[in-house]
Amino acid sequence: MQYNFKISEIHSNQIDNHLYPGDGLEAVAILICGRKSSKNLETFLVHKTILIPHADCTREPDFINWPTNLLLNELPEAVNKNQAIFKIHSHPGGFDQFSEIDDASDKEMFSSLYGWFENDKPHGSLVLLPDGKIFGRVVTEDLMFKNIQKVSKVGYTLKIYQKNEKDKIEEISLRNRQTFGEGTVSLLREMKIGIVGCSGTGSPVIEQLARLGVGSLILIDPDIIEFKNLNRILNSTFEDAEKAKTKVSVIEDSINKIGFNTNVRSFDTNLYDDGEAISELSSCDFLFGCMDSIDGRHLLNTIASFYLIPFIDIGVKLVSDKKGSIDQIFGSIHYVQPGKSSLRTRGVYNDEELRAASLLRVNPEEFKEQKKSGYITDIVVEAPAVISINMLASSLAINEFLSRVHNVKNDSLDNFDIIRFSLTDYYFLNEKSNYDDDVFLNKFIGRGDVVPLLNMPELSNEKLD
């Protein structure tokens, strides 16, 4: 069993400030975590922080004693929601291991904690070092310690701390190493990235990720290759369209032929109809939304919030002048992090458009009736772009992704999270999304596995692994 841990930048900042107030003494906090559980992986997702007041603790540079009864008010809800409890404390001296005092303290705390829960699902303990690095372990019901292999901090940047040793990097990735460094190339080899929508912008996004050496890719698209797709899906052929092959199968086959040993899993289904596909996405390190549908974008944003995954949404639009030519060519690249503004609060879509898109998907006939009666808004469907524009947008998106794991920009990454471009007015703009945080989605930040899935009744018949 592998154990991973994720925390959003919002919660990470709270913890940083509390555990390192500047006095050189140890401090402690409690993290209430959601879970993402599968057969071989358990991921803990920070949902809530409890900062133990400094005044209530006995604090020294290498020791802390704190009143565990401060947890009592939180435990009933955590038990009811099957959440995990994690203790996190500081090592102001930079000691990068658990001490014997830590071992004794954890055994005492967790032997009592397990008495509250009716199952043997693990809880854990973490240490935050002065440089921001987090390492940790789970504490099992029989008080055994097991290392957490990967810790992710998800914010304006994605920081991943790996416990396992680096694999040897082959000569095939030399050019990537020269550009981004061996650390980033090694990180990409360990990453799992999901792409929803494998056509116009999705196809070149996938191609770039595969050739950058990303270790695992999850591809989701329900459609088949048609002759009209051949002008924008890389590696697609006349024969693929003639045989009506699925988009994901054609792309998966082309990735396997590259020879990077990328692990690919593909789903030729609609995301709303496949709980297994949602489960695979929820275990990813990063997501790309390459689709036009409003409800699809909303679902991806929801997955990202529940499972603490940063994602990039790509939008491209061509507007006809209705005289046989193009009036506008523009697009946008949105970097979205859990706990901040969403695509909805940024105005990519509104609640009425989401309702209309959802109704069109589940009941097309009722949609037509409500549209006819004026009860529902029409849905703007983006026109398919030509390959040169898709390639530009996807390249911008990939470089934006790379900047979040390996900053190559001169400006601070928290100064912008939207790229807008126009080829007709010819501008490229970096924009800071000073939009409202999504209050609804943020209630579920780090909630992980719940019933119904993603708190969406329409997905209640689908279950995670």
C-alpha positions as CSV (number, residue, x, y, z in Angstrom):
1,M,0.0,0.0,0.0
2,Q,1.3,3.5,-0.9
3,Y,0.3,6.5,1.1
4,N,0.2,10.1,-0.3
5,F,-0.8,13.4,1.2
6,K,-2.1,16.6,-0.3
7,I,-2.6,20.1,1.1
8,S,-3.9,23.3,-0.6
9,E,-1.9,26.5,-0.4
10,I,-4.6,28.1,1.7
11,H,-4.2,25.5,4.4
12,S,-0.5,25.3,3.9
13,N,-0.1,29.0,4.6
14,Q,-2.2,28.7,7.8
15,I,0.1,25.9,9.0
16,D,3.3,27.7,8.0
17,N,2.4,30.8,10.0
18,H,1.3,28.9,13.0
19,L,4.1,26.4,13.2
20,Y,6.8,29.0,12.6
21,P,5.8,32.1,14.5
22,G,9.4,33.3,14.7
23,D,10.3,32.3,18.2
24,G,12.3,29.1,17.4
25,L,10.0,26.9,19.4
26,E,8.0,23.8,18.3
27,A,4.3,24.2,17.6
28,V,1.5,21.8,16.6
29,A,-1.7,21.7,14.6
30,I,-4.3,19.1,13.7
31,L,-5.5,18.4,10.1
32,I,-8.9,16.9,9.4
33,C,-8.5,15.1,6.1
34,G,-10.7,13.5,3.5
35,R,-9.6,10.2,1.9
36,K,-9.1,9.0,-1.7
37,S,-9.0,5.2,-1.3
38,S,-8.2,2.5,-3.9
39,K,-6.7,-1.0,-3.8
40,N,-3.0,0.1,-3.7
41,L,-3.2,3.7,-2.8
42,E,-4.5,5.8,0.1
43,T,-4.3,9.6,-0.3
44,F,-5.1,12.0,2.5
45,L,-6.5,15.4,1.5
46,V,-6.6,18.3,4.0
47,H,-10.1,19.6,4.5
48,K,-9.8,21.6,7.7
49,T,-7.0,22.9,10.0
50,I,-7.2,23.1,13.8
51,L,-4.4,25.4,15.2
52,I,-3.5,24.4,18.7
53,P,-2.9,27.7,20.6
54,H,0.7,28.3,21.6
55,A,-0.4,29.4,25.0
56,D,-2.0,26.1,25.7
57,C,1.3,24.2,25.0
58,T,4.6,23.6,26.7
59,R,7.0,24.6,24.0
60,E,10.7,24.2,23.6
61,P,13.1,24.2,20.5
62,D,12.9,20.4,20.3
63,F,9.9,19.4,22.4
64,I,6.2,20.2,22.7
65,N,3.5,19.0,25.0
66,W,-0.1,19.9,24.1
67,P,-3.6,19.2,25.5
68,T,-5.2,16.5,23.2
69,N,-8.6,17.2,24.7
70,L,-8.8,20.1,22.2
71,L,-9.7,17.5,19.6
72,L,-12.8,16.3,21.4
73,N,-15.2,18.7,19.7
74,E,-13.9,17.7,16.2
75,L,-13.9,14.0,16.6
76,P,-17.6,13.2,16.3
77,E,-17.9,14.8,12.9
78,A,-14.7,13.3,11.7
79,V,-15.9,9.8,12.8
80,N,-19.3,10.4,11.1
81,K,-17.6,11.5,7.8
82,N,-14.9,8.8,7.9
83,Q,-12.1,11.4,7.9
84,A,-8.5,11.0,8.8
85,I,-6.8,12.8,11.7
86,F,-3.2,14.1,11.2
87,K,-1.0,15.7,13.7
88,I,1.6,18.1,12.2
89,H,4.4,19.8,14.2
90,S,7.5,21.8,13.5
91,H,11.2,21.0,13.8
92,P,12.7,24.5,14.1
93,G,16.2,23.0,14.1
94,G,15.6,21.4,10.7
95,F,15.9,17.7,12.0
96,D,14.5,15.8,9.0
97,Q,13.4,12.6,10.8
98,F,10.9,11.7,13.5
99,S,12.6,11.7,16.9
100,E,12.2,9.1,19.7
101,I,10.1,11.7,21.5
102,D,7.9,11.9,18.4
103,D,7.5,8.1,18.3
104,A,6.4,8.0,21.9
105,S,4.0,10.9,21.5
106,D,2.4,9.5,18.3
107,K,1.8,6.1,19.9
108,E,0.2,7.6,22.9
109,M,-2.0,9.9,20.9
110,F,-3.1,7.4,18.2
111,S,-3.7,4.5,20.7
112,S,-6.5,6.7,22.2
113,L,-7.7,8.1,18.8
114,Y,-8.4,4.8,17.3
115,G,-10.9,4.1,20.1
116,W,-13.2,6.7,18.5
117,F,-13.4,5.0,15.1
118,E,-15.2,1.9,14.1
119,N,-12.7,0.9,11.4
120,D,-9.0,0.4,11.0
121,K,-8.5,3.1,8.3
122,P,-5.2,4.9,9.0
123,H,-4.4,8.3,10.5
124,G,-1.0,10.0,10.6
125,S,1.7,12.3,11.7
126,L,3.7,15.0,9.8
127,V,6.6,17.3,10.3
128,L,7.0,20.7,8.7
129,L,10.6,21.8,8.2
130,P,11.8,25.4,8.1
131,D,12.3,25.3,4.4
132,G,8.6,24.3,3.8
133,K,9.2,20.6,3.2
134,I,6.7,18.2,4.7
135,F,7.4,14.6,5.5
136,G,5.2,12.1,7.3
137,R,3.9,8.7,8.1
138,V,0.7,6.9,8.9
139,V,0.1,5.3,12.2
140,T,-1.8,2.1,11.9
141,E,-4.3,0.7,14.4
142,D,-1.6,-1.6,15.8
143,L,0.7,1.5,16.2
144,M,3.0,0.6,13.4
145,F,4.6,3.5,11.4
146,K,4.5,3.5,7.6
147,N,6.1,6.2,5.4
148,I,4.1,8.6,3.3
149,Q,5.7,8.4,-0.1
150,K,4.5,11.6,-1.7
151,V,3.5,15.0,-0.3
152,S,1.9,17.6,-2.6
153,K,1.4,21.3,-1.9
154,V,-1.2,22.6,-4.3
155,G,-1.4,26.3,-4.9
156,Y,-0.1,28.9,-7.4
157,T,2.7,26.3,-7.8
158,L,2.6,22.5,-7.5
159,K,5.3,21.3,-5.1
160,I,5.8,17.5,-4.8
161,Y,8.1,15.9,-2.3
162,Q,8.9,12.3,-3.2
163,K,10.1,9.7,-0.6
164,N,11.3,7.2,-3.2
165,E,14.6,7.5,-5.0
166,K,14.9,8.9,-8.5
167,D,14.8,6.5,-11.4
168,K,17.7,6.6,-13.8
169,I,16.9,9.0,-16.7
170,E,17.5,7.6,-20.1
171,E,19.2,9.4,-23.0
172,I,15.8,9.8,-24.8
173,S,14.9,12.6,-22.4
174,L,18.2,14.5,-22.8
175,R,16.6,17.6,-24.5
176,N,14.0,17.9,-21.8
177,R,16.7,17.7,-19.1
178,Q,18.7,20.4,-20.7
179,T,15.7,22.8,-20.7
180,F,14.0,22.0,-17.4
181,G,16.7,20.1,-15.3
182,E,16.8,16.6,-14.1
183,G,14.7,17.3,-11.1
184,T,11.7,18.4,-13.2
185,V,12.2,15.6,-15.7
186,S,12.2,13.1,-12.8
187,L,9.1,14.7,-11.4
188,L,7.3,14.5,-14.7
189,R,8.1,10.8,-14.9
190,E,6.4,10.3,-11.5
191,M,3.3,12.3,-12.3
192,K,-0.1,11.1,-13.3
193,I,-2.0,13.6,-15.5
194,G,-5.6,13.4,-16.7
195,I,-6.9,15.0,-19.9
196,V,-10.6,15.3,-20.6
197,G,-11.3,15.9,-24.2
198,C,-8.9,14.5,-26.8
199,S,-9.8,16.4,-30.0
200,G,-8.9,19.9,-31.0
201,T,-6.7,21.2,-28.1
202,G,-6.6,17.9,-26.2
203,S,-4.7,16.0,-28.9
204,P,-1.7,18.4,-29.0
205,V,-1.8,18.7,-25.2
206,I,-1.5,14.9,-24.9
207,E,1.2,14.7,-27.5
208,Q,3.4,17.2,-25.7
209,L,2.8,15.6,-22.3
210,A,3.8,12.2,-23.7
211,R,7.0,13.6,-25.3
212,L,7.9,15.5,-22.2
213,G,8.0,12.1,-20.5
214,V,5.0,12.2,-18.2
215,G,4.8,8.8,-16.5
216,S,1.0,8.2,-16.6
217,L,-1.8,9.7,-18.7
218,I,-5.5,9.3,-18.3
219,L,-7.5,10.0,-21.5
220,I,-11.2,10.6,-21.5
221,D,-13.3,11.2,-24.6
222,P,-16.5,9.4,-25.7
223,D,-16.3,10.2,-29.4
224,I,-15.0,8.4,-32.5
225,I,-12.7,9.7,-35.2
226,E,-14.7,11.2,-38.0
227,F,-13.4,12.6,-41.3
228,K,-14.0,16.1,-40.1
229,N,-11.6,15.5,-37.2
230,L,-8.6,14.7,-39.4
231,N,-7.6,18.3,-39.7
232,R,-6.9,18.7,-35.9
233,I,-6.3,15.3,-34.2
234,L,-2.6,14.4,-34.3
235,N,-1.7,11.0,-35.7
236,S,-5.3,10.3,-36.9
237,T,-5.7,8.8,-40.4
238,F,-8.2,8.3,-43.1
239,E,-8.4,4.7,-42.1
240,D,-9.1,5.6,-38.5
241,A,-12.1,7.6,-39.6
242,E,-13.2,4.9,-42.0
243,K,-13.2,2.3,-39.3
244,A,-14.8,4.7,-36.8
245,K,-12.1,4.1,-34.2
246,T,-12.4,5.9,-30.9
247,K,-10.3,9.0,-30.4
248,V,-8.7,7.7,-27.2
249,S,-7.7,4.4,-28.7
250,V,-6.0,6.1,-31.7
251,I,-4.1,8.5,-29.4
252,E,-3.2,5.7,-26.9
253,D,-1.8,3.6,-29.7
254,S,0.3,6.5,-31.0
255,I,1.7,7.2,-27.5
256,N,2.7,3.5,-27.1
257,K,4.7,3.7,-30.3
258,I,6.8,6.7,-29.1
259,G,8.7,4.4,-26.8
260,F,8.8,6.5,-23.6
261,N,7.0,3.7,-21.7
262,T,4.2,6.0,-20.7
263,N,1.5,4.3,-18.8
264,V,-1.8,5.2,-20.6
265,R,-5.3,4.4,-19.5
266,S,-8.2,5.6,-21.7
267,F,-12.0,5.8,-21.4
268,D,-14.2,6.2,-24.4
269,T,-17.1,7.4,-22.2
270,N,-18.8,10.6,-21.1
271,L,-17.3,11.5,-17.7
272,Y,-20.8,11.8,-16.2
273,D,-21.5,8.2,-17.1
274,D,-18.3,6.6,-15.7
275,G,-17.5,6.5,-12.0
276,E,-14.3,4.5,-12.8
277,A,-13.1,7.4,-15.0
278,I,-13.8,9.9,-12.3
279,S,-11.9,7.7,-9.8
280,E,-8.9,7.7,-12.1
281,L,-9.0,11.4,-12.5
282,S,-9.3,11.9,-8.7
283,S,-6.0,10.2,-8.2
284,C,-4.1,12.5,-10.7
285,D,-1.5,15.1,-9.8
286,F,-2.8,17.5,-12.5
287,L,-5.7,17.8,-14.9
288,F,-6.4,19.4,-18.3
289,G,-9.8,20.4,-19.5
290,C,-9.9,20.4,-23.3
291,M,-13.7,20.4,-23.9
292,D,-16.4,22.9,-24.9
293,S,-19.2,21.6,-22.7
294,I,-20.2,23.7,-19.7
295,D,-21.3,20.8,-17.5
296,G,-18.1,18.9,-18.3
297,R,-16.0,21.9,-17.2
298,H,-18.1,22.2,-14.0
299,L,-17.6,18.5,-13.2
300,L,-13.8,18.7,-13.7
301,N,-13.7,21.8,-11.4
302,T,-15.7,19.8,-8.8
303,I,-13.3,16.8,-9.0
304,A,-10.3,19.2,-8.6
305,S,-11.9,20.8,-5.5
306,F,-12.8,17.5,-3.8
307,Y,-9.4,15.9,-4.5
308,L,-7.0,18.9,-4.3
309,I,-5.9,18.8,-7.9
310,P,-4.7,21.9,-9.9
311,F,-6.0,22.0,-13.4
312,I,-5.8,24.0,-16.6
313,D,-8.9,24.8,-18.8
314,I,-8.3,25.6,-22.4
315,G,-10.9,27.6,-24.4
316,V,-10.6,28.5,-28.1
317,K,-13.2,30.3,-30.2
318,L,-13.6,31.4,-33.8
319,V,-16.4,33.8,-34.5
320,S,-17.7,34.0,-38.1
321,D,-18.6,37.4,-39.7
322,K,-21.5,35.5,-41.4
323,K,-20.0,36.5,-44.8
324,G,-17.7,33.5,-45.2
325,S,-14.8,34.8,-43.2
326,I,-13.6,35.0,-39.6
327,D,-14.4,38.0,-37.5
328,Q,-12.6,37.0,-34.3
329,I,-10.0,34.4,-33.2
330,F,-9.4,34.3,-29.5
331,G,-8.8,32.0,-26.6
332,S,-8.0,31.7,-22.9
333,I,-5.9,29.5,-20.6
334,H,-7.2,29.3,-17.0
335,Y,-5.0,27.9,-14.2
336,V,-7.3,26.9,-11.4
337,Q,-6.3,25.9,-7.9
338,P,-8.5,24.3,-5.2
339,G,-9.9,26.8,-2.7
340,K,-9.7,29.9,-4.9
341,S,-11.9,31.2,-7.7
342,S,-13.5,28.6,-10.0
343,L,-14.4,28.7,-13.7
344,R,-17.9,29.7,-12.7
345,T,-16.9,32.6,-10.5
346,R,-14.5,33.8,-13.3
347,G,-17.5,34.0,-15.6
348,V,-16.5,31.1,-18.0
349,Y,-20.1,30.0,-17.4
350,N,-23.0,31.0,-15.2
351,D,-25.5,29.0,-13.2
352,E,-28.3,29.2,-15.8
353,E,-25.9,28.0,-18.6
354,L,-24.9,25.1,-16.4
355,R,-28.5,24.2,-15.8
356,A,-29.2,24.3,-19.5
357,A,-26.2,22.2,-20.4
358,S,-27.1,19.6,-17.8
359,L,-30.7,19.4,-19.0
360,L,-29.5,19.0,-22.6
361,R,-27.3,16.1,-21.6
362,V,-29.8,14.2,-19.5
363,N,-33.1,15.1,-21.3
364,P,-32.7,16.6,-24.8
365,E,-36.4,16.6,-25.4
366,E,-37.2,18.5,-22.2
367,F,-34.4,21.0,-23.1
368,K,-36.1,21.7,-26.5
369,E,-39.4,22.3,-24.8
370,Q,-38.1,24.6,-22.2
371,K,-36.0,26.5,-24.8
372,K,-39.1,26.8,-26.9
373,S,-41.1,28.1,-24.0
374,G,-38.4,30.6,-23.0
375,Y,-37.6,29.0,-19.7
376,I,-34.1,28.1,-20.5
377,T,-31.1,30.0,-22.0
378,D,-29.5,28.9,-25.2
379,I,-26.1,27.3,-25.0
380,V,-23.2,28.9,-26.9
381,V,-21.2,26.0,-28.4
382,E,-17.7,27.0,-29.4
383,A,-16.9,26.5,-33.0
384,P,-14.1,24.0,-33.8
385,A,-10.7,25.8,-34.4
386,V,-8.2,24.9,-37.1
387,I,-5.0,23.0,-36.0
388,S,-2.7,26.0,-36.0
389,I,-4.8,27.8,-33.4
390,N,-5.3,24.7,-31.3
391,M,-1.6,24.1,-31.3
392,L,-0.9,27.6,-30.1
393,A,-3.5,27.3,-27.3
394,S,-2.2,23.9,-26.2
395,S,1.4,25.0,-26.3
396,L,0.5,28.0,-24.1
397,A,-1.3,25.6,-21.7
398,I,1.6,23.1,-21.5
399,N,4.1,25.9,-20.8
400,E,1.8,27.3,-18.2
401,F,1.7,23.8,-16.6
402,L,5.5,23.5,-16.7
403,S,5.9,27.0,-15.1
404,R,3.7,25.8,-12.2
405,V,6.1,22.9,-11.5
406,H,9.3,24.6,-12.6
407,N,9.0,28.4,-12.7
408,V,10.7,29.8,-15.8
409,K,8.9,33.2,-15.7
410,N,10.3,36.4,-14.4
411,D,7.2,37.5,-12.6
412,S,5.8,35.8,-9.5
413,L,3.3,33.1,-10.4
414,D,0.7,34.4,-7.9
415,N,0.4,37.6,-10.0
416,F,-1.6,35.9,-12.7
417,D,-3.5,32.7,-13.5
418,I,-5.3,33.5,-16.8
419,I,-3.7,33.9,-20.2
420,R,-5.9,35.6,-22.9
421,F,-5.0,35.9,-26.5
422,S,-6.4,37.2,-29.7
423,L,-5.0,36.6,-33.2
424,T,-7.3,39.2,-34.8
425,D,-6.5,42.0,-32.4
426,Y,-3.1,40.3,-31.8
427,Y,-2.6,40.5,-28.1
428,F,-1.4,38.2,-25.3
429,L,-2.4,39.1,-21.8
430,N,-1.5,37.7,-18.4
431,E,-4.4,38.4,-16.0
432,K,-4.8,38.0,-12.2
433,S,-8.2,36.4,-11.4
434,N,-9.4,38.9,-8.9
435,Y,-12.7,37.0,-8.9
436,D,-14.6,35.8,-5.9
437,D,-13.6,32.5,-4.4
438,D,-16.2,29.8,-5.1
439,V,-18.0,29.5,-1.7
440,F,-20.0,26.5,-2.7
441,L,-17.1,24.4,-4.0
442,N,-14.7,25.5,-1.3
443,K,-17.0,23.9,1.3
444,F,-15.9,20.6,-0.2
445,I,-12.2,21.3,-0.5
446,G,-10.3,18.1,0.3
447,R,-13.4,16.1,1.1
448,G,-12.3,13.2,-1.1
449,D,-14.6,10.1,-1.3
450,V,-18.1,10.8,-0.2
451,V,-21.6,9.3,-0.9
452,P,-23.0,10.3,-3.3
453,L,-19.9,10.7,-5.4
454,L,-18.8,14.4,-5.4
455,N,-22.0,15.1,-3.5
456,M,-23.9,14.9,-6.8
457,P,-27.0,12.7,-6.6
458,E,-26.9,12.1,-10.4
459,L,-23.7,10.2,-9.8
460,S,-25.0,8.1,-6.9
461,N,-25.1,4.9,-8.9
462,E,-21.4,5.1,-9.6
463,K,-18.9,4.1,-7.0
464,L,-15.2,4.6,-6.6
465,D,-12.8,1.7,-6.4
